């Protein structure tokens, strides 16, 4: 397993340019998405914010990480604002 970090997923077109299918390659986007959602849930709990009644904005919602984060949060928040390019 090879894990790409930083901007390597961008310059390799999500690892398509370097993956010969002999070794699994991950861009880390799934992990980043999971950490982002966990961070939002944790921060809301610390501040006693009920996300079911909150407005949440996702900056970068048209990107890989932002789009998945938006889909997951949509079912948990009162209102979702998407900010793209």
N, C-alpha and C positions, 0 to 999 in steps of 0.2 A: 504494500500500500504506500503510495506517495501522496503526501498532503501539500498542496500549494498554499502559499500565504501571500499577504500584502496584495500587490497588483499583478502577481503572476497569473492569476486566473483571467485577468483582462487581456493581457498581452498574448496569452495562449488560447484565446477564444474558449474559455471554460475548459481548458486542458485538451481540447480537440486537436490542437496542433502537435502535441507531444505524446499523446496516448496511442501506443501501438497495440493496445488491448491485451498485452501479456502481463501487465502490472496494473492493478486498480489505482486510479487517480481520483482524488477528491480536491475540490477547490476550497473547502472549508465553509462554503456559504450556508449549508444546513446548520452547522455548529454555531455560526454567527447569528443566524435567525433564532435558533433556540435560546441562546444567551440573551439576545435582545428581548424576547418575549418574557423570559424568566426575570430579567431586570425590570421590565415594566410592571409585571405583577408584584414583584417584591417592593418596588418603590411605592406603588399604590397602597399596598398593605401598610408600609411604614407611615405613610401620610394619612391613613384612614380614608382613602378615596375608594368609593364604590364604582368600579369601572362600568358597571351596567348603566350608570347614569352620567358617565363622564364623556367628554369630547376628547378624542385622541387624534393627533395629526401624525401622519407618516411622511417624512421628507425623504424623497427618493423612491416613492411608491411605484414607479414604473420600472425600477431595477429588479434584479434577481432577488435580492434579500428583502427589499421593501415590498415587493408584490406578494411574496409568501407571508411576510409579517402581517401585511394588511388583510389577507384572506383569513388568517388565524384570529386576528384581533376583531374582525368584523362581527363574529358571533359572541364576543365577550364585552363589547363596549356599547355605550348608548348611541354615540355618533362618531363617525370616522371621516376625517378629512384627509384627502390624498393630495400630496404635492409632488408633481413630476418635474420634468424638464421645462 
